Amino acid sequence: MKCLSTYGAVSNTKLARLYGFIIPDNRYDDYTLVLSTSPYAPFFSHKAEIYQDVGIPLDSNFSLTQKEPLPVAVLQYLRIQRLEWSELNFATAAVEKSKVGLNRITLRNEQEILCKRLKEFFRTSL
C-alpha cells in the first residue's frame, strides 16, 4: 500500500525548511529578492516620492521563479534606485506631469511618458 502526501504549490526553500527535503526541478521553486532603499541614500526623499507614485513600496519583496526569473518590477525598482541628480529631475517631472494630465506611470505607459519628456527636454534646451 502506498501513502501519498501532497504539499501543494510549494517552493524548495519552504519544503527544505519545513519538511527537510527538496524536489529536483520543482516548478514552484522560487527565490524572494528583498530590495530596499536606505533613508541615507542620495536623493532619498525624491526617490521615495517616485516609488510611491508608481506604486512600489520602498521595501519590496520580489518573487523570482523559473517562469519569471527577472520580473519587470525589479527592473523598475532598480531604475529608480540608481537615478542620478540630473535623471531625477527628469523622472520627477515625468511623474508630476502624469499626475496632472496623463495616467499614473505604469509599465505599460512608462516608455511613452519618458519619450515625451525627452522630446520636451531637448526641444526646450536647444
C-alpha angles and dihedrals in degrees: 000000000000124000115204127192125193122206097185125223097344131154123234090247091060093042091052094045097045105027107019100241141080134211116233112236091008106186089208094054114128143161125219112226112200116202126181137167117224118233085232093059116115112275091002097161092052092048091046089057092051092048089052093047093052092044101248119133116233088236105045135178116207124191112222113199138171088253093049108020094168114026115206089237089067090055091047091051092049093046090057093043093054097047115133122214096266092047091045093060089051093047093046090051090050091051092047091049090049090055092053108038112359135048117274115281112274134165088263098055100026095098093046093051094046092049091051091049092048091052091049091047094052093043093053096041097052 
